[in-house]
Amino acid sequence: MVALSLAAPLLFLYKRRWSLMLLQLAAYGATLNWLLAIVLLVQMRQQIGRPWGTAAVILGSVALLTLLAGLLLNSRSMRERYP
């Protein structure tokens, strides 16, 4: 998984539509992963009686930025660069 994560940005060098779609899919998958991490972290911190609000806000912001990155990969300028 680490190797795939490190190799994913290299897909920007390959100017094909499928590479852009694969990067967008990876961003959406990462968003889902962050959301799952939020749920698990909040559950764990609630069970042990620790505050969880700050962690949820921080990870929620990361998830939102990751989702935004996926949406930006579908912008008109990106579609023009990747035929």
Secondary structure as UniProt FT lines:
FT   HELIX           2..7
FT   HELIX           8..13
FT   HELIX           17..47
FT   TURN            48..49
FT   HELIX           53..72
FT   TURN            73..74
FT   HELIX           76..81
//
